[in-house]
Structures are given as C-alpha cells and as structure tokens.
Amino acid sequence: MRYGLLALGIAVCIGLYQGCFTSAYDAVTTAALSDDARLAMDLRCAGRGRGTNQSGRAVAECRAMLKKLYLSGSLDPDKTLRTWCESVKNARWGGSRPPPPPVCVERYGGWHASS
C-alpha cells in the first residue's frame, strides 16, 4: 500500500509537471518575442493544415519552429513578413489583385497598381 501511494504521488507530480510547467514555459517564451516576431508567426502559420484533420497540430508545429528560430536569432521576423507580403503580391488571382494587406502597406508601402 505504501509503495502504491508513492507511485501514485510520483505519477501526479509528473502529470503536474507536464501540464502546468509546459504551458507556463510556452507562455514565457512567447512573451520574450518581439511584437514583429509574434505578428510574423501569426501571418506565416495562419494557413497551415487547412483541409486536414490535424490543422491544429500543423499550426502548433509551425509556431514552435518559428519561435525557436526567432529566439535563437537565426531568422529575422522582418524577413518573414517581407516574404509573406511578396507571396501575397505574387499570388495568382483570378482577375485583378485585391488591395494589399494593411501590414504590407504600413511596412513596405504595399504595391503599385502597375506591378
């Protein structure tokens, strides 16, 4: 009985560690990111996993990968934002291009009607 309670106590501690501390660590590392990095993560990972049953997993993996790259300094959030704006600009549209997203206008001036 004594060993059973000890094993149960250890299992509860491991469960608390996995649940509470993992989410707290994720919140702290996300708070350490700049506003540009958070915006870049939101825009870049927004369309991940559409049409699949695992869309939540794809978004989480995308965000985790970008978070690691931004925190380590291996990737600049501005480069991600610029690439995203260029992909929207160069996307194939059925007719005329839609107006540029506000983020692209604020940062890079949008795009001209002739380009």
Sequence and secondary structure as in RCSB ss.txt:
>XXXX:A:sequence
MRYGLLALGIAVCIGLYQGCFTSAYDAVTTAALSDDARLAMDLRCAGRGRGTNQSGRAVAECRAMLKKLYLSGSL
DPDKTLRTWCESVKNARWGGSRPPPPPVCVERYGGWHASS
>XXXX:A:secstr
 HHHHHHHHHHHHHHHIIIIIHHHHHHHHHHTS HHHHHHHHHHHTTTTTTSTTHHHHHHHHHHHHHHHHHHTSS
 HHHHHHHHHHHHHTS  SSS     HHHHHHH    TT 
